[in-house]
Amino acid sequence: MILTERERAQRKLLGLLGRGVLFAVTSVAALAVLAIIFFIARDAWPFFQQHGAGAFFLSKAWYPAHATPQFGAAAIIAGSLLVTATAVVLAVPPGIFAALCLSDVLPFGVRQVVKPVIEVLAAIPSVAYGFFALVVLAPLLQDKGGRLLAAAWCVLAVPVLSLAAVVAGDLLTPERLKGLAYRLVRGLLTALFLTAGGAVGVWGWRALTALQVPSGVNALNASVILGVMALPTIISVSEDALQAAGRELREGSYALGATRAETLFKVVVPASVSGMFSAVLLGVMRALGETMVVWMASGNAAQIPKPWFNLLQPVRTLTATIAGDMGEADQMTGSAHYHVLFAMGLSLLVFSFACNLAGERIVARQRKRLRGG
Amino acid sequence: MRMSTRKLLDRAFTWGACLAVGLMALFLVLVLAPILVRGAGAYVFRATTEYRRMMLDQFGRGDEAQIQAERAAVAEARRPLYEALDAFERSLPDLPAARRKELKPAFQEVREGLRLLLGPEPGEPLPALTRRLYGQTRWDRAQEKVRNVLCEETWDYSGEGEGVRVWVPRAPKFAGTALEPLFPLLERDLEGLLRPRLTFYPRFLTDKSLDIHFFGGIGAEVAGTVYLALGAMLIAVPLGIVAAVYFQEYAREGAVITLLRSCVNTLAGVPSVVFGLFGLAFFINTLHVSPGKSVLAGSLTLALLVLPTVIRASEEAIAAVPRAYKEAALALGAGQWRTILTVILPAALPGILTGTVISMGRAAGETAPIIFTAAVSYGALVRPSEVLSQATPALSWNLYNICTEHEAVDEIRHVQYGMAATLVLIVLTLNLTAILIRARVAKRLKG
């Protein structure tokens, strides 16, 4: 096909034009995030101008509907942090264990079954989780909270404490003992630790069974459900990180005689620790930004629990406050109450950007290191 | 450490890891089982004669002659009850003053309980509230309500901590009065009074709700969810595909592209409630796309929310198209445009579809972004012609609403479960579709 000069120019021009349109559309999609920052900040600005940032971040007095309203969000921010931190603490150990299981323990066929389970867990709408928390879990916690927690403690403590006792007995038996003396000393030590562990276990069991749960909607309820919701993110991102560590690393370790657990915990996990860290960050973002579950399950009391780690008391979070109060503030667009909710949105936004940036940095650095930079 | 201990630890790890996966599956079952099982109860349940009467009156459904006959039979069965009530009321002035004082409030409670259970008494003026026009339409609720008639609810504070609820039968209290025969009758022959029959109510999905979900279905909510999810896709998918094509086929690595990419990544991390705030501040208060909340504003907000997912999925799908396809097309003299439109996009279509379907599930299930932009608590069905300006009820928001802010939360548990199950099923079906599409594509790629 031979084109005249003019046709060629025309084609080139059309191509450029198309390219320009594509670029424009793409920019719109990408710049939406800047628009979000701008508009949230624009509506948050009047609040900071009128009331100042000091009272917002430091005061615990949240009386937005008072005659002289007070907008101290410290208790609410603390509530958000408490619920998020608890959720992540609850979700990270099982999340990482599940990721290890998926990447190194389960055979391929089983993995193909487990993966959709994770996807389904991630796909269930948050309001359905909230409904579960409010209608199923909350009454259960309120009626049988102590026994439930004691059962969980049992399941967790019995294997962990007995393992710890066996390991401690092994480590503390002197190397030079042989034969009967060795077995005697080791047995005695192990028995000693087992007794101590048993005492701790019974103490925990007693303390937990005696626990009275005043209300089923509390920080613990919200945290447990948030933890479940953060699990899929944590599992899939850390599994990717574990896979990325590569086969050679594992084979080298096995060749040196390490068991699978030792290979994973002493070689593979340290090699992929940054990926796991970004998994945890994503989990934090998921839990912090979640609205419906905390709104329905946390009790919505703007207070810092006493003592601060008392998870059985109700708390209020930033997201739940925004969702719950905007209905009331709706009619008064432009009021201080309206603007303070945007200030909260801005705080959430800034925090999640910080998490995002940190995560991206870590991943980029890791990539560079793996490339051998 | 000794070898035996190391082996023990290794085995413990294996068990622990499998346990973690098991725990996750357990959570899934624990959350889904009650929602789906009790949610099915909104569609299949034992309906009483009151249900059939309500359906005939309000929706014009059912065989009228048959229902009238049943009504007559039921009225006959109920007559002794009302006769006992009347006889007792007539005998009330003759009772000694102390006994009258004791029995009168209890009698009122029994009478009110009967009204709730069986509907208004014969000859009584009809109540204004729809919910009081009929007795219990569901057999499970009726069995609960009959307890309020038969027994008195008291609290026992003798034990430790909070009181324990105790149901004290009323019959002994009324011993020797004209009301006495009412209690054994109710206890023995409740089935005859209400005639429960197993009923399948598939139109729960599409019926309008009566008297704020006391009767009827969730049609308005389902329609709202469908509008919002489809609207979001209509906006997000074209944008997302264009952006993905640009990133994959045109963009050269550079500062601008890096910036755009990290913008898209950041968008994925914005909390969903902040999207709602943005939708309110931008689409409604600044652009004024509609006078107030509307399906349009909600769809725009949801579209932004799912945009990163759509872009990422489409990019992956485009990147997975074998390079040879593209080179072959270019070698045949097709321009870049034609290559993209006729070769790359068709080949990437299943992948793009997977991402779209998953995003649609996400858009259908999200609540926080639509609270300030699209959702109303109690609303009628929105017609397709009104989506540009009307706010709509939606499954996600109304599920929250009827289980926290409804005036009779305990009375309509079956609707709450039904709504939750419907929402979960819609989302899971979409996800399952995506998983199936992906499996087929994987098979095809393998050859």
Interface residues (C-beta under 8 A of the other chain):
Chain A: M1 R11 G15 G18 R19 L22 F23 V25 T26 S27 V28 A29 A30 L31 A32 V33 L34 A35 I36 F39 I40 R42 D43 P93 P94 G95 F97 A98 L100 C101 L102 V105 L106 V114 P116 V117 I118 E119 V120 L121 A123 I124 P125 S126 V127 A128 Y129 G130 F131 F132 L134 V135 V136 P159 L163 V166 V167 D170 L171 Q212 V228 L231 I235 T259 R260 A261 E262 L264 F265 M285 L288 G289 E290 T291 M292 W295 M296 T319 I322 A323 M326 G327 D330 T333 L341 F342 G345 L348 L349 S352 F353 C355 N356 E360
Chain B: M1 R2 T5 R6 K7 L8 L9 D10 A12 F13 T14 G16 A17 C18 L19 A20 V21 L23 M24 A25 F27 L28 V31 L32 P34 I35 G161 L239 G240 V242 A243 V245 Y246 F247 Y250 L259 L260 R261 S262 C263 V264 N265 T266 L267 G269 V270 P271 S272 V273 V274 F275 G276 L277 F278 L280 A281 F282 N285 T286 L304 L307 I311 G333 G335 Q336 W337 I358 G361 R362 A364 G365 E366 T367 A368 I371 F372 S396 W397 L399 Y400 C403 T404 R413 Q416 Y417 A420 L423 V424 V427 L428 N431 I435
